[in-house]
Amino acid sequence: MIDRELIASWLEVACLAPSPHNNQPWTARANFDGVSLQLDQQLVPLLGPDRLQFMALGAFIENMSYAAAAHGYALVVDKLPTVPRRQAISCEPETSITLITGAAQRSAAADLAARAMRVVFSVPELRRDLAPFVFTGADPPRMTGMPLASMNPAAPANVPGSRWALELASADEEAEAARARFERSPLHFVVSSRTDTLPGWIAGGRTMQRVLVTATVLRLSHCLAAGPSEIPTLLPGLRRLARAEGRPLILGRLGVPSLPGRGIASPRRPVDDVLRR
């Protein structure tokens, strides 16, 4: 049996994986010869698609595989989870990465990111879905969610994050901020999966995380935009950028941070909260 403390050390690394709104929707249980992972439905946004949650789980698994390898273990995924009220379809989860470097293509990517942000802040239901995951210094300490200063440094710091998301955020301002983040970056990428099924989502999350870990080693910053892949009116544009067979899953950008010492860390759930008994 693998020592529980060793598994906890792997999970500490795994928990650094990105997730939608930084909701960190994972739970784990130590078994005789491994770890069982599940999504905690209480941490999943009401309107969040299953696709993004399982991509987050894939990123979590990828991080855990690095930590296990550092101790001489090879992580093998024996059985994929099932989606509640949905039938999982067995498939070969091949993924691909499209690099976007041309000026015209980068401008198109920036436009998609901006349009996605405008949709989010123009639809009341999407604002309500986001509100519980945004916080400022006026809110109690959080283990999940996004500090507002990392999303919009110009936003008021003395207003609760939920109020900003519901009442104060401007769709036009957030769209322009998204455009600036993407347009000024030298490299964009799109991760796609061959099939739009659960194995492909998890494999896509693992591929995405490999890109982000590599970028971190190179001291590059990143920004992810899920809206272009999840908003039906924007998906065709992302397909044209991806130039790949299958389903585009995420649009990302990589670049040198303008203020590397001013990065704002998102909170993380403690391992004891993730590793259930």
C-alpha positions, 0 to 999 in steps of 0.5 A: 500500500502506498503511504498516505503521507506520500499520496498527500505530497502528490496531491499538494502538487496536483492541487495547483492545477487550474480549474474554472473560476478556480473552483478546484472541484476535486476530491481524492481517497487513498486506496490499497494501491492508488488513489480514487478521484471524483468531482465534488458537485458542491464546488461545480458552478451551476452553469459550468459545462461538464467539459471544463470540469473534467479538463480541470480533473485532467490537469490535476491528474497530470500534476499528480503524475509529475509528483509521483514520478519524482518519487519513482512511481508511474501514474496509470489511469485505470478507470475513467469517472462517469458524468452524472446523468450522462453516458460515458462513451469509450474512445481514443482520447487523442489531442492536438495543439495548434500554435498561433503566431501570425499577427492576423491570427493573434488579432482574431484570437484576441477578438474571440477572447473579448467577445467571450468576456462581453457575453459573460458580463452581458448575460445575468445568469452568467454573472450570477454563476461567476459571482460566488467565485470572485472575492476582494479584501472586503470578503472573508478569506477563501480557499477557492475562487479568484481574487478580483485584483488578478482579473481587473487591477482597476476594480475597487478593492473595498467592494465585495467580489460578488457585488462587483460581478453582479452590479459593477462590472462593465461588459465593455471594460472587461472585453477590452481588458481581455483583448489587451491580454491576448493581443499583446502576447507573442504566442497563442495556442488551442488544445483540441481533442479528437472526440468531444467525450469524457476521455477526450476532455480529461486528455485535453486537460492533461495536454493543457497542463503540460503546456502550462508547466513548460511555460512556467519553467520558461518563466512565461505567464499564461491566460486561458479563455474557455468562452470561445470554446463554450459559447456556440456563436464563437466556436466556429471562429475557434475552429478556424484558428485551431485548424485541427480535426476534432473539438477545440477545448481551450484558447490560451496565450503565453507571454513574458509578464510585464510585472513578474513580481506583482503576480497574485496567487489564487488560493488553494484548498488544503490537502486535508480538505481534498483527501477524504478518509 
